[in-house]
Amino acid sequence: MQKLEVGMNSTLKKAKLCFPATSRNRAAILHVLRQHLPAKGDVLEIASGSGEHAVYFQKNLPNVIWRASDVDPAHLASISAWIEYESLDMPKPLDLDANAEHWKLPEDEEIRSVVCINMFHIVPWKSCLGLFRNASTVLKGGGKIYLYGPFKINGKPFPQSNYRFDQALRSQDPNWGVRNLDQVCLEAENRDFKLSAITEMPANNLSVVFEHKIKTNNDNSPM
Ligand SMILES: C[S@@+](CC[C@H](N)C(=O)[O-])C[C@H]1O[C@@H](n2cnc3c(N)ncnc32)[C@H](O)[C@@H]1O
């Protein structure tokens, strides 16, 4: 499924992974990111996978600082290899688990947006909740979360291809599966994120953007 490419342009042998879907979806995702992400500031990508998206977005959004991350050591190595291959001045990828108790970030890092592509359906639900919990801590108010992937929408037909994908995921791991967007939005709301945009994407995927509510003094006053 994944093609392994070995680069020898450094003293270390580094493996650049190639995930075929990234070259199919990256331009459409970039188009939506341009509409919703702040023009400047730090973006934290959770579950960056091969790192192909990260380098593509960094090249095309030169005014943001793209910080990639993942939990898988092979993926972290691949992200670093892609950054080196593209000779980009990007921060090193972080070993971050969506469901970690706290995301440990470098002290001076002020994250304006969190991006997470194709992760919600291949992690247990608690990791989806972890993403909102941790994002609400690092975004401080006013920041955005961008999610991309397949979702079920109440009252709308579930496309056959997504239904089959959901079944395949659940047979691989009963904790995985295509998430219901209403439930995702409810959990986002519980962490002070309001839904700000849904965009239909190729291959029955969605882009979903949430905005962190900025707390006013009244919000903080005792009830
Ligand atoms: C289907 S891949 C998507 C990768 C990339 N975003 C893309 O679209 O090509 C899912 C990624 O989620 C990562 N992942 C799995 N569990 C995770 C977790 N708990 N926290 C962060 N990343 C996780 C995997 O290592 C993998 O890189």
The ligand as an SDF file (V2000), in Angstrom:
LIG
                    3D

 27 29  0  0  0  0  0  0  0  0999 V2000
   -4.7670    7.5810    8.0430 C   0  0  0  0  0  0  0  0  0  0  0  0
   -3.2880    8.2750    8.6560 S   0  0  0  0  0  0  0  0  0  0  0  0
   -3.4580    9.9580    8.0870 C   0  0  0  0  0  0  0  0  0  0  0  0
   -2.1320   10.6260    7.9890 C   0  0  0  0  0  0  0  0  0  0  0  0
   -2.1620   12.0140    7.3190 C   0  0  0  0  0  0  0  0  0  0  0  0
   -2.8910   12.9720    8.1000 N   0  0  0  0  0  0  0  0  0  0  0  0
   -2.7320   11.9140    5.9370 C   0  0  0  0  0  0  0  0  0  0  0  0
   -3.8580   12.3580    5.7140 O   0  0  0  0  0  0  0  0  0  0  0  0
   -2.0410   11.3590    5.0750 O   0  0  0  0  0  0  0  0  0  0  0  0
   -3.6230    8.4320   10.3770 C   0  0  0  0  0  0  0  0  0  0  0  0
   -2.4630    8.9590   11.2050 C   0  0  0  0  0  0  0  0  0  0  0  0
   -2.8920    9.0780   12.5530 O   0  0  0  0  0  0  0  0  0  0  0  0
   -1.7920    8.7880   13.3800 C   0  0  0  0  0  0  0  0  0  0  0  0
   -2.3280    8.4970   14.7070 N   0  0  0  0  0  0  0  0  0  0  0  0
   -2.9100    7.3500   15.1380 C   0  0  0  0  0  0  0  0  0  0  0  0
   -3.2820    7.4760   16.4180 N   0  0  0  0  0  0  0  0  0  0  0  0
   -2.9370    8.7230   16.8050 C   0  0  0  0  0  0  0  0  0  0  0  0
   -3.0570    9.4480   18.0340 C   0  0  0  0  0  0  0  0  0  0  0  0
   -3.6160    8.8860   19.1190 N   0  0  0  0  0  0  0  0  0  0  0  0
   -2.5780   10.7040   18.0900 N   0  0  0  0  0  0  0  0  0  0  0  0
   -2.0020   11.2610   17.0080 C   0  0  0  0  0  0  0  0  0  0  0  0
   -1.8640   10.6310   15.8330 N   0  0  0  0  0  0  0  0  0  0  0  0
   -2.3260    9.3740   15.7260 C   0  0  0  0  0  0  0  0  0  0  0  0
   -1.1320    7.6310   12.6780 C   0  0  0  0  0  0  0  0  0  0  0  0
    0.1880    7.4070   13.1170 O   0  0  0  0  0  0  0  0  0  0  0  0
   -1.2260    8.0660   11.2340 C   0  0  0  0  0  0  0  0  0  0  0  0
   -0.1050    8.8220   10.8690 O   0  0  0  0  0  0  0  0  0  0  0  0
  1  2  1  0
  2  3  1  0
  2 10  1  0
  3  4  1  0
  4  5  1  0
  5  6  1  0
  5  7  1  0
  7  8  2  0
  7  9  1  0
 10 11  1  0
 11 12  1  0
 11 26  1  0
 12 13  1  0
 13 14  1  0
 13 24  1  0
 14 15  1  0
 14 23  1  0
 15 16  2  0
 16 17  1  0
 17 18  1  0
 17 23  2  0
 18 19  1  0
 18 20  2  0
 20 21  1  0
 21 22  2  0
 22 23  1  0
 24 25  1  0
 24 26  1  0
 26 27  1  0
M  CHG  2   2   1   9  -1
M  END
$$$$
